[in-house]
Amino acid sequence: MMKNKFFTVCFLFYANLGLAIESLSFAVVPQQSASKLTKLWTPIVNELSQKSGIEIHFVTAPDIPTFEKRLAAGEYDIAYMNPYHYIVFNQTAGYQALAKARDKKIKGILVVAKNSKINSLMDLENQTLAFPAPAAFAATILTQADLKSEQVNFSAEYVSSHDSVYRSVAKGIFPAGGGVVRTFNNVDPDIRSQLRILWTTAGYTPHAIATHSRVTAADRDSLSKALIEMQQQASGKELLGNINIQGFEHAEDADWNDIRDLKLKQLSEK
C-alpha cells in the first residue's frame, strides 16, 4: 500500500513539473515600473494565451540591465525587446523574431520641463541628462547619437526606466532626459502635463516580439496567428490601445537590418 502511494505521489509530482515546463514565459522590457507593466501587459498575455491555446505567464525584470542579463542567459521563452536587444540576442542567445508593431517606427525623444528655457540641443551643453539604461535603444542610443552629432557635450545619468526619466525631469532633478513617444504617452498624466518634447530622432524598426529557439515551430505559428488576430477583435484592440500599439504583424529577422547597419557596440563590447 505504501509503495503504491509512493508511486502515485511521484507521478503527480512529475506531472505537475511537466505542466510547469509547458507554461511559457512572456517577458517585457522594463521601460516602465513593474506594477505598470503588469497592469498593461498581463491582460494582453492572458488574451494571447487564450487565443493561442498555449499556457503563458507574464514576467519582467526590476531594471533593463537585469532584463538584458536574463535575455543573454536565454531565460525567457517569449520576449518583447527593443530593436538593439533583438539584434544582439538573436545572435548570442538564439531569439528569433515573431512579430512587431504594425505601421510603426520607433523614435527617441528628449523631454524637458514645460516651463524650461531650453529650446534646442545646444542649450544642453555641459548638462547632466537622464537616460533609462546604456543600451535602451531609442531613449538612450538614438538620443545620445543626435547630441553627439550636434557636438553637444553632456554627462549621462542612468535611472533604470523611462518613467524614472520623466519623473526626475518633471521634478527638476535633471534638465532633460531620454524616452520614447509610446512610454511618454503612457506616463501618468500629471507627470506628462509638466513636460514637453524638445527633440525627436529619426525612426527605425520597432521592438521585436521574439521567441527563444526552444519554442517549437507549432507554438510559434499559434502565437503569431493569435498576435495578428488580436487587433481584429474589439477586446484585443482595446488592450493593445492601452500600450499605444494599433496591432502586430508578422516579422522576419531581416526587418532589423536597419539597426544592424548602425553597427552599435554598447552590449557587444561587454
Residue, then its C-alpha position, 0 to 999 in steps of 0.5 A: m500500500m505504501k509503495n503504491k502511494f509512493f508511486t502515485v505521489c511521484f507521478l503527480f509530482y512529475a506531472n505537475l513539473g511537466l505542466a510547469i515546463e509547458s507554461l511559457s514565459f512572456a517577458v517585457v522590457p522594463q521601460q516602465s515600473a513593474s506594477k505598470l507593466t503588469k497592469l498593461w501587459t498581463p491582460i494582453v498575455n492572458e488574451l494571447s494565451q487564450k487565443s493561442g491555446i498555449e499556457i503563458h505567464f507574464v514576467t519582467a525584470p526590476d531594471i533593463p540591465t537585469f532584463e538584458k542579463r536574463l535575455a543573454a542567459g536565454e531565460y525567457d521563452i517569449a520576449y518583447m525587446n527593443p530593436y538593439h536587444y533583438i539584434v544582439f540576442n538573436q545572435t548570442a542567445g538564439y531569439q528569433a523574431l515573431a512579430k512587431a508593431r504594425d505601421k510603426k517606427i520607433k523614435g527617441i525623444l528628449v523631454v524637458a520641463k514645460n516651463s524650461k528655457i531650453n529650446s534646442l540641443m545646444d542649450l544642453e551643453n555641459q548638462t547632466l541628462a537622464f537616460p533609462a539604461p546604456a543600451a535602451f535603444a531609442a531613449t538612450i542610443l538614438t538620443q545620445a547619437d543626435l547630441k553627439s552629432e550636434q557636438v553637444n557635450f553632456s554627462a549621462e545619468y542612468v535611472s533604470s526606466h523611462d518613467s524614472v526619466y520623466r519623473s526626475v525631469a518633471k521634478g527638476i532633478f535633471p534638465a532633460g532626459g531620454g524616452v520614447v513617444r509610446t512610454f511618454n504617452n503612457v506616463d501618468p498624466d500629471i507627470r506628462s502635463q509638466l513636460r514637453i518634447l524638445w527633440t525627436t530622432a529619426g525612426y527605425t524598426p520597432h521592438a521585436i516580439a521574439t521567441h527563444s529557439r526552444v519554442t517549437a515551430a507549432d507554438r510559434d505559428s499559434l502565437s503569431k496567428a493569435l498576435i495578428e488576430m488580436q487587433q481584429q477583435a474589439s477586446g484585443k484592440e482595446l488592450l493593445g490601445n492601452i500600450n499605444i500599439q494599433g496591432f502586430e504583424h508578422a516579422e522576419d529577422a531581416d526587418w532589423n537590418d536597419i539597426r544592424d547597419l548602425k553597427l552599435k557596440q554598447l552590449s557587444e563590447k561587454 
